[in-house]
Structure formats: C-alpha cells, structure tokens
Amino acid sequence: MSNFQGKSVLVLGGSRGIGAAIVRRFASDGAKVVFTYNGSREAAEQLATETGTSAVATDSGDRDAVIARVRESGPLDILVVNAGFALFGDALDLDPDDVDRLIRVNVTAPYHASVEAARQMPDGGRIIVIGSVNGDRMPLPGMASYALSKSALQGMARGLARDFGPRGITINIVQPGPIDTDANPEDGPMRELMHSFMAIKRHGRPEEVAGMVAWLAGPEAGFVTGAMHTIDGAFGA
Ligand code: NDP
C-alpha cells in the first residue's frame, strides 16, 4: 500500500477493467480521485459510490472535451490515461473512420491530456499512460491499428519526459500483456493462443496493473521517466 493522502488524481477511462482497479487502488490509498467514463454510466456511478470517488462523462474520442476535463480537474498531482480499445480485422477491410477514432482515443487523447495536465501540475507530478506489450510485439494479424497506437505512446513518453523533466514531472507507459477484463476475458477463445506465448500461463489481474501504476505514482519512482514498464507474464519476452 502507498500513501496518496491529499493527492489529486484523474483517471481517464475508469469505469471498468484496468481503469476501475486503478480508481480503487488510489481511492483506498487516500487520494481524491475523479474518473471519466463514456458508455458505462451505471458501472461508473456504482464504482464512484462504492469508492467515494467522482465519475464524470467524457468521451476520450473528443479532443477538446478531454482537454477541458483535464483543465477543470486540475491542478492534478497524478494523471492516469487508461481509456483505450482495439479493433480486430484485416487492415484491408476495416472502416477508416473506425481506425481514425481508435487513433483519437488511444493516441490523440493521451498526448493532449498529458500536455494539458502538465500546465497546472506541481513540480514532481506524475503522468502514467496505459499502453500495451503490443507496442513492442504484435504476433497476431488484424491488430495493426492497435499496435501502431500503443507504439506511438512510446515516442510520446520519451519526448514529453524531456519537456517535463526540469520540473520533476515524470511520464511513463505501463505495457500490460493479457489482462482479464471485459476486453480480454481469460475464458475467451484466444486464451490458449495467448498463454502459449507466455512464461506465466495465465491472464494478469487488473489489480496487478494498478499496483505498478501506484508504484510509478509514488515517491520511490521520482527518477523513473520516459520509460516503458511491461507487465505481461513474458508475453513479449
Ligand atoms: P475494458 O474494455 O475492459 O475497459 C475500458 C475502459 O476504458 C472502460 O472504463 C471504458 O469506459 C474506458 N473507455 C474506452 N473508451 C473510452 C472513451 N472513448 N472515453 C472514455 N472512456 C473510455 O478495457 P481494459 O480494462 O482491458 O483496457 C484498459 C486499457 O488497457 C486500454 O488502454 C487497453 O488498450 C489496455 N490494455 C489492455 C489489455 C488487456 O488484455 N485487457 C492488454 C494491454 C493493454 P466506458 O465503458 O464507460 O466507455
């Protein structure tokens, strides 16, 4: 457990899965947490009531809405950008509008949210973005747009670390492998194939990812920035 008493945290995309585990973790460690949701209003409201946090509707596909949300929630001590999704299908068949939306949610929003957060953030602030091991390794067809979006976060973190470093603000990418959520249930049809790539043959738990996020947000990680942190049971090894 860490102590985030008095810290102001915004989690973009916190209603379900990994984001919800991150909300729970910061709330139980004493932070004041606001999180966004898009489609899952009921789940968001339930989580907010249960954890004493605040849920607000903001579509991460809407750049200006994301910037406004970050600005209104500031000054933030910690920003976590978790909202993201994958498209599956042959690149020749995917609707280009769907691909562009993926890039808006998975890349445009993290970039502008990070920059906007840094404007008001006190020295020593923390920015953590949830990428994917698929930013490093893409062993399956039909996921090129997702892989490109998660690789893009790597360059973003390396560059923004330089911009924000003089103020002691860190920015890091957490890169999960298969994690048991609605988006990738452990009992789904891809289970055996995914586990075949791994040294630890199970899906990770959202709480395990939240633990890495909490460490990166805490006082021991002040010298860690511009870096990718893989948590994947050796999926990408
Ligand atoms: P889920 O689909 O289970 O949950 C996604 C969360 O993101 C929900 O809270 C959802 O909110 C929110 N979200 C999605 N789109 C938007 C949007 N446009 N605006 C606001 N919020 C949004 O996904 P996971 O928990 O599995 O994934 C979370 C992150 O982790 C993603 O970035 C994903 O790419 C990454 N990841 C996941 C892995 C896995 O195996 N599960 C592996 C590697 C990376 P709502 O329902 O309210 O729209």
Residues whose N, C-alpha, C, O or C-beta is under 5 A from the ligand:
A	BS01	NDP	G13 G14 S15 R16 G17 I18 G19 T36 Y37 N38 G39 S40 T58 D59 S60 G61 N82 A83 G84 F85 V105 I130 G131 S132 V133 P176 G177 P178 I179 T181 D182 A183 N184
